[in-house]
Amino acid sequence: MFRHYILDTHHNQYLIPLKFRYARHTINLNKIEEFYTEIVGLQRLGGFTQHAQYDGVFLGFKDADWHLELTTSPDATPAQFEEDDILVFYVDTDEELTAIKSRLAQNQIQTIQPKNPYWQQNGIMIADPDGCRVVFAVR
């Protein structure tokens, strides 16, 4: 199989493109899954139950090079996030961002004032049920 490599001219080497998974533990798996599918708009790609006492879901988009893995277990503790711990989701157009604003308003989700001035000017910030900040912005 032919593999695509990226030339890093600064370091004069080829880089292997990586796939990305963000894995996070939660005490609110059902609420978190609902938030990321119904509010953010991700798809449920799969999941598992009782895998070494862990339950989890994979969320993202089919054929994308990334996804979220959200898990819970009997020893899960409440997550603690700082103001600059942010998941950023980019959309392509202002119209898509407007549609997200409407979905947030329909679901009575309040926006948050970002600490970072960049996101104050370039995004919409909310918090998921665990308190993790989420930003939507036009790319």
DRENVEX-975708 format. One record per residue: residue number from 0; residue in three letters; z, y, x of N, C-alpha, C in turn. Coordinates in Angstrom, 1 decimal, always signed. Each point is the difference from the previous one (the first is absolute). Layout:
% DRENVEX-975708
i  aa  nw  nv  nu  caw  cav  cau  cw  cv  cu
NUM  ALA  Z  Y  X  Z  Y  X  Z  Y  X
...
***
This chain:
% DRENVEX-975708
i  aa  nw  nv  nu  caw  cav  cau  cw  cv  cu
0  MET  +0.0  -1.2  +0.8  +0.0  +1.2  -0.8  +0.0  +1.2  +0.9
1  PHE  -0.9  +1.0  -0.3  +0.0  +1.2  +0.7  +1.1  +0.9  -0.3
2  ARG  +0.7  +0.5  +0.9  +1.2  +0.9  -0.2  -0.3  +1.4  +0.5
3  HIS  +0.3  +1.0  -0.8  -0.2  +1.4  +0.3  +1.2  +0.5  +0.8
4  TYR  -0.4  +0.7  +1.1  +1.1  +0.6  +0.8  -0.3  +1.5  +0.1
5  ILE  +1.1  +0.7  +0.2  -0.1  +1.5  +0.1  +0.1  +0.4  +1.4
6  LEU  -0.9  +0.8  +0.5  +0.1  +0.5  +1.4  +0.9  +1.2  +0.0
7  ASP  +1.1  -0.1  +0.8  +0.9  +1.1  +0.3  -0.4  +0.7  +1.3
8  THR  -0.8  +1.0  -0.1  -0.6  +0.6  +1.2  +1.1  +0.7  +0.8
9  HIS  +1.0  +0.4  -0.6  +1.1  +0.7  +0.8  +0.7  -1.0  +1.0
10  HIS  +0.2  -1.2  -0.5  +0.6  -1.0  +0.9  -1.0  -1.0  +0.5
11  ASN  -1.3  +0.2  -0.3  -1.1  -0.9  +0.5  +0.3  -1.5  -0.3
12  GLN  +0.3  -0.3  -1.2  +0.2  -1.3  -0.4  -0.4  -0.3  -1.5
13  TYR  -0.2  -1.2  -0.3  -0.3  -0.3  -1.4  +1.3  -0.4  -0.7
14  LEU  +0.1  +0.4  -1.3  +1.1  -0.3  -0.8  -0.4  -0.9  -1.1
15  ILE  +0.9  -0.9  -0.3  -0.2  -0.9  -1.1  +0.5  +0.6  -1.3
16  PRO  -0.8  +0.2  -1.0  +0.4  +0.6  -1.3  +1.1  -0.9  -0.6
17  LEU  +1.1  +0.6  -0.5  +1.1  -0.8  -0.5  +0.0  +0.1  -1.5
18  LYS  +0.6  -1.0  -0.6  +0.3  +0.1  -1.5  +1.4  +0.5  -0.1
19  PHE  +0.4  +0.5  -1.1  +1.3  +0.7  -0.2  +0.8  -0.6  -1.2
20  ARG  +1.2  -0.3  +0.2  +0.9  -0.4  -1.0  +1.3  +0.8  +0.2
21  TYR  +0.5  +0.7  -1.1  +1.3  +0.6  +0.0  +0.9  -0.8  -0.8
22  ALA  +1.0  -0.6  +0.6  +1.0  -0.9  -0.7  +1.3  +0.8  -0.1
23  ARG  +0.6  -0.1  -1.2  +1.2  +0.7  -0.3  +0.9  -0.8  -1.0
24  HIS  +1.2  +0.0  +0.2  +1.0  -0.7  -0.8  +0.5  +0.9  -1.1
25  THR  +0.3  -0.5  -1.2  +0.5  +0.8  -1.1  +1.0  -0.8  -0.8
26  ILE  +0.8  +0.7  -0.8  +0.9  -0.6  -1.0  -0.7  +0.1  -1.3
27  ASN  -1.1  +0.7  -0.1  -0.6  +0.3  -1.3  -1.5  -0.5  +0.0
28  LEU  -0.2  -1.3  +0.3  -1.3  -0.5  +0.1  -0.9  +0.3  -1.2
29  ASN  +0.5  -0.3  -1.2  -0.8  +0.2  -1.2  -0.3  +1.4  -0.2
30  LYS  +1.0  +0.9  +0.1  -0.3  +1.4  -0.2  -1.0  +0.6  +1.1
31  ILE  +0.2  -0.5  +1.2  -0.9  +0.4  +1.1  -1.4  -0.4  -0.3
32  GLU  -0.2  -1.3  -0.4  -1.3  -0.5  -0.3  -0.7  +0.8  -1.1
33  GLU  +0.8  +0.3  -1.1  -0.5  +0.7  -1.1  -0.4  +1.5  +0.5
34  PHE  +0.8  +0.6  +0.8  -0.3  +1.3  +0.5  -1.3  +0.1  +0.8
35  TYR  -0.2  -1.0  +0.9  -1.1  +0.1  +0.9  -1.3  -0.5  -0.7
36  THR  +0.1  -0.8  -1.1  -1.2  -0.4  -0.8  -0.3  +1.0  -1.1
37  GLU  +1.0  +0.4  -0.7  -0.2  +0.9  -1.2  -0.1  +1.5  +0.4
38  ILE  +0.7  +0.4  +0.9  +0.0  +1.5  +0.4  -0.9  +0.2  +1.1
39  VAL  +0.1  -0.7  +1.1  -0.8  +0.2  +1.2  -1.4  -0.5  -0.2
40  GLY  -0.1  -1.1  -0.7  -1.4  -0.6  -0.4  -0.4  -1.1  +0.9
41  LEU  +1.0  -0.6  +0.8  -0.4  -1.2  +0.8  -0.1  -1.2  -0.8
42  GLN  -0.7  -1.0  +0.5  -0.2  -1.3  -0.7  +1.0  -1.0  +0.6
43  ARG  +0.4  -1.0  -0.8  +0.9  -1.1  +0.4  -1.0  -1.0  +0.6
44  LEU  +0.1  -0.2  +1.3  -0.9  -0.9  +0.7  +0.6  -1.4  +0.1
45  GLY  +1.3  -0.2  -0.2  +0.6  -1.3  +0.0  +1.5  +0.2  +0.1
46  GLY  +0.7  -1.1  +0.2  +1.4  +0.0  +0.1  +0.6  -1.3  +0.3
47  PHE  +1.3  -0.1  +0.1  +0.7  -1.3  +0.2  +1.4  +0.1  -0.5
48  THR  +0.6  -1.2  -0.3  +1.4  -0.1  -0.4  +0.7  -1.1  +0.8
49  GLN  +1.2  +0.3  +0.2  +0.9  -0.9  +0.7  -0.6  -0.6  +1.3
50  HIS  -0.6  +0.9  +0.8  -0.4  -0.4  +1.3  +1.1  +0.3  +1.0
51  ALA  +0.8  -1.0  +0.4  +1.2  +0.2  +0.8  +0.9  +1.1  -0.7
52  GLN  +0.2  -0.1  -1.3  +0.8  +0.9  -0.8  -0.6  +1.4  -0.2
53  TYR  -1.3  +0.2  +0.4  -0.6  +1.2  -0.2  -1.0  -0.1  -1.2
54  ASP  -0.1  +1.1  -0.8  -1.1  +0.2  -0.9  -0.8  +1.2  +0.4
55  GLY  -1.2  +0.0  -0.3  -0.8  +1.2  +0.5  -1.3  +0.2  -0.7
56  VAL  -0.6  +1.1  +0.2  -1.3  +0.3  -0.5  -0.9  +0.7  +1.0
57  PHE  -1.3  -0.2  -0.1  -0.9  +0.7  +0.9  -0.8  +0.9  -0.9
58  LEU  -0.1  +1.3  +0.4  -0.7  +1.0  -0.8  -1.0  +0.8  +0.9
59  GLY  -1.1  +0.3  -0.6  -1.0  +0.8  +0.7  -1.3  -0.1  -0.8
60  PHE  -1.1  -0.2  +0.8  -1.3  -0.2  -0.7  -0.7  -1.1  +0.7
61  LYS  -0.7  -0.8  -0.8  -0.7  -1.2  +0.5  -1.0  +0.5  +1.0
62  ASP  -0.1  -0.8  +1.1  -0.9  +0.3  +1.1  +0.4  +1.2  +0.9
63  ALA  +1.1  +0.6  -0.3  +0.4  +1.2  +0.9  +0.7  -0.6  +1.2
64  ASP  +0.0  +0.7  +1.1  +0.6  -0.4  +1.2  +1.5  +0.2  +0.1
65  TRP  +0.6  +0.3  -1.1  +1.5  +0.3  +0.0  +0.5  -0.5  -1.3
66  HIS  +1.4  -0.2  -0.1  +0.7  -0.2  -1.2  +1.5  +0.2  +0.2
67  LEU  +0.7  +0.2  -1.1  +1.4  +0.1  +0.0  +0.6  -1.4  -0.3
68  GLU  +1.0  -0.4  +0.7  +0.8  -1.2  -0.4  +1.4  +0.5  -0.3
69  LEU  +0.4  -0.3  -1.2  +1.3  +0.4  -0.5  +0.8  -1.2  -0.3
70  THR  +1.2  -0.1  +0.6  +0.8  -1.2  -0.2  +1.4  +0.3  -0.4
71  THR  +0.7  -1.1  -0.6  +1.4  +0.1  -0.3  +0.6  -1.4  +0.3
72  SER  +1.3  +0.0  +0.2  +0.8  -1.2  +0.3  +1.4  +0.3  -0.5
73  PRO  +0.8  -1.1  +0.0  +1.4  +0.1  -0.5  +0.8  +1.0  +0.9
74  ASP  -0.4  +0.2  +1.2  +0.8  +0.9  +0.9  -0.6  +1.4  +0.1
75  ALA  -0.9  +0.3  -0.9  -0.7  +1.4  +0.1  +1.1  +1.1  -0.3
76  THR  -0.2  +1.0  +0.8  +0.9  +1.2  -0.2  -0.9  +1.2  -0.3
77  PRO  +0.6  +1.0  -0.7  -0.8  +1.2  -0.3  -0.7  +0.6  +1.2
78  ALA  -1.2  +0.3  -0.1  -0.8  +0.6  +1.0  +0.5  +1.5  +0.3
79  GLN  -0.1  +0.4  +1.2  +0.3  +1.4  +0.3  -1.2  +0.6  +0.8
80  PHE  -0.5  +1.1  -0.6  -1.1  +0.6  +0.6  +0.3  +1.5  +0.3
81  GLU  -0.6  +0.5  +1.1  +0.1  +1.4  +0.3  -1.1  +0.8  -0.6
82  GLU  +0.2  +1.3  -0.1  -1.0  +0.8  -0.6  -1.4  -0.1  +0.5
83  ASP  -0.1  -0.4  +1.3  -1.4  -0.1  +0.6  -0.5  -1.4  +0.1
84  ASP  +0.7  -0.9  -0.7  -0.5  -1.4  -0.2  -0.9  +0.0  -1.2
85  ILE  -1.3  +0.0  +0.3  -1.0  +0.2  -1.1  -1.1  -1.0  +0.1
86  LEU  -0.4  -0.5  -1.2  -1.3  -0.8  -0.1  -1.0  +1.1  -0.5
87  VAL  -1.1  +0.1  +0.6  -1.1  +0.9  -0.4  -1.2  -0.7  -0.5
88  PHE  -0.4  +0.3  -1.2  -1.2  -0.5  -0.6  -1.0  +1.1  -0.1
89  TYR  -1.2  -0.2  +0.6  -1.0  +1.0  -0.1  -1.0  -0.4  -1.1
90  VAL  -0.5  +1.1  -0.7  -1.0  -0.1  -1.0  -1.2  +0.7  +0.6
91  ASP  -1.2  -0.2  -0.6  -1.2  +0.7  +0.5  -0.3  +1.3  -0.6
92  THR  +0.5  +0.3  -1.2  -0.4  +1.3  -0.6  +1.2  +0.7  -0.7
93  ASP  -0.2  +1.2  -0.3  +1.0  +0.8  -0.7  +0.2  -0.6  -1.4
94  GLU  -1.1  -0.5  -0.6  +0.0  -0.5  -1.4  +0.9  -1.3  +0.0
95  GLU  +0.0  -0.8  +1.0  +0.8  -1.2  +0.1  +1.5  +0.5  +0.1
96  LEU  +0.2  +1.0  +0.8  +1.4  +0.5  +0.1  +0.5  +0.6  -1.3
97  THR  -0.9  +0.6  -0.7  +0.4  +0.5  -1.3  +0.3  -1.1  -1.0
98  ALA  -0.7  -1.1  +0.1  +0.3  -1.2  -0.9  +1.4  -0.5  +0.4
99  ILE  +0.3  -0.1  +1.3  +1.3  -0.4  +0.4  +1.1  +0.9  -0.6
100  LYS  -0.2  +1.3  +0.1  +1.0  +1.0  -0.5  +0.2  -0.3  -1.5
101  SER  -1.1  -0.3  -0.8  +0.1  -0.3  -1.4  +0.8  -1.2  -0.2
102  ARG  -0.2  -1.1  +0.8  +0.7  -1.2  -0.2  +1.5  +0.2  +0.3
103  LEU  +0.3  +0.8  +1.0  +1.4  +0.3  +0.3  +0.7  +0.7  -1.1
104  ALA  -0.7  +1.0  -0.6  +0.5  +0.8  -1.1  +0.2  -0.9  -1.3
105  GLN  -1.0  -0.9  -0.2  +0.2  -0.9  -1.2  +1.1  -1.0  +0.2
106  ASN  +0.4  -0.3  +1.2  +1.1  -0.9  +0.2  +1.3  +0.7  +0.4
107  GLN  +0.0  +1.3  -0.2  +1.1  +0.9  +0.3  +0.6  -0.2  +1.4
108  ILE  -0.9  -0.1  +0.9  +0.5  -0.1  +1.4  -0.1  +1.4  +0.7
109  GLN  +1.2  +0.4  +0.5  +0.1  +1.3  +0.6  -0.5  +0.0  +1.4
110  THR  -0.6  +1.1  +0.4  -0.5  +0.2  +1.4  +1.2  +0.4  +0.8
111  ILE  -0.1  -0.1  +1.3  +1.1  +0.3  +0.9  -0.6  +1.0  +1.0
112  GLN  +0.8  +1.0  +0.4  -0.4  +0.9  +1.0  +0.0  -0.7  +1.4
113  PRO  -1.1  -0.2  +0.7  +0.0  -0.6  +1.3  +0.7  +0.9  +1.0
114  LYS  +0.7  -0.7  +1.0  +0.6  +0.7  +1.1  -1.0  +0.5  +0.9
115  ASN  -1.1  -0.8  +0.3  -1.0  +0.4  +0.9  -1.0  +1.0  -0.6
116  PRO  -0.1  +1.2  +0.6  -0.9  +1.0  -0.6  -1.4  -0.5  -0.2
117  TYR  -0.5  -0.9  +0.8  -1.4  -0.5  -0.2  -0.1  -0.6  -1.4
118  TRP  +0.9  -0.9  -0.4  -0.1  -0.6  -1.3  +0.3  +0.9  -1.1
119  GLN  +0.8  +1.1  +0.3  +0.2  +1.0  -1.0  -1.4  +0.7  -0.4
120  GLN  -0.9  +0.1  +0.9  -1.2  +0.7  -0.2  -1.2  -1.0  -0.4
121  ASN  +0.2  -1.3  +0.4  -1.1  -0.9  -0.1  +0.2  -1.2  -0.8
122  GLY  +1.1  -0.1  -0.7  +0.3  -1.2  -0.7  +0.9  +0.1  -1.2
123  ILE  +0.1  -1.0  -0.8  +1.0  -0.1  -1.1  +1.0  -1.1  +0.4
124  MET  +1.3  +0.3  +0.0  +1.0  -1.0  +0.4  +0.8  -0.4  -1.2
125  ILE  +0.3  -1.3  +0.0  +0.9  -0.6  -1.0  +0.9  -1.0  +0.7
126  ALA  +0.9  -0.7  -0.7  +0.8  -1.0  +0.6  -0.1  -1.3  -0.8
127  ASP  -0.1  -1.1  +0.7  +0.0  -1.3  -0.7  +1.4  -0.3  -0.5
128  PRO  +0.2  -1.1  -0.7  +1.3  -0.3  -0.5  +1.1  -0.3  +1.0
129  ASP  -0.4  -0.3  +1.3  +1.0  -0.1  +1.0  +0.2  +1.3  +0.8
130  GLY  -0.7  +1.0  -0.3  +0.2  +1.3  +0.6  -1.0  +0.3  +1.2
131  CYS  -0.9  -1.0  +0.2  -1.0  +0.3  +1.1  -1.0  +1.0  -0.5
132  ARG  -0.3  +1.0  +0.8  -0.9  +1.0  -0.4  -1.5  -0.5  +0.0
133  VAL  -0.7  +0.5  -0.9  -1.5  -0.4  -0.1  -0.7  +1.3  -0.2
134  VAL  -1.1  +0.2  +0.8  -0.8  +1.2  -0.1  -1.5  -0.5  -0.4
135  PHE  -0.6  +0.8  -0.8  -1.4  -0.1  -0.4  -0.7  +1.3  +0.6
136  ALA  -1.1  -0.2  +0.6  -0.7  +1.1  +0.6  -1.5  -0.3  +0.0
137  VAL  -0.8  +1.1  +0.0  -1.4  -0.2  +0.2  -0.3  -0.1  +1.4
138  ARG  -0.8  -0.9  +0.4  -0.4  -0.3  +1.4  -1.1  +1.0  +0.4
***
